Amino acid sequence: IVAFVGYVVLVLRHRAFILALPLIGIGAFALWGGLYVVLKKTSIEQKKLMVVSVMLFLAFMYFGNVFDLILRKVMGYLTTGTAEDGLHFYSVIQTVREAGKIPFETFANRISGSQWASLPL
């Protein structure tokens, strides 16, 4: 991808380099074709491929800062609770605690309009 972006910048600055585009396509085709031939002749066990896939996925999650993003979102969601004039935003744990005190009849009436509509069939 970096090479492609570099080539685009080069072409934008010097229009004559657009003539090299077919050579780049041939090179990419040769690279992918060579990889296909080499990998087709080698047999890799499925278990090894799965281990390598999991390792690459975890590396992506770690180096892509995905773990931190997910953890930050979850912690922000669980710990957020503000009380200001007008609207009151409660934390999730406080809301769940308060919802546990509501009788089933009230819950059913607010969700579906009647107790009978919320009973499982």
Protein Blocks (a to p, Z undefined) as FASTA:
>chain_A
ZZmmmmmmmmmmmmmlmmmmmmmmmmmmmmmmmmmmmmmmpccdfklmmmmmmmmmmmmm
mmnommmmmmmmmmmmmmgccddehiacddfklmmmmmmmpcfklmmmmmnopaklmpcZ
Z
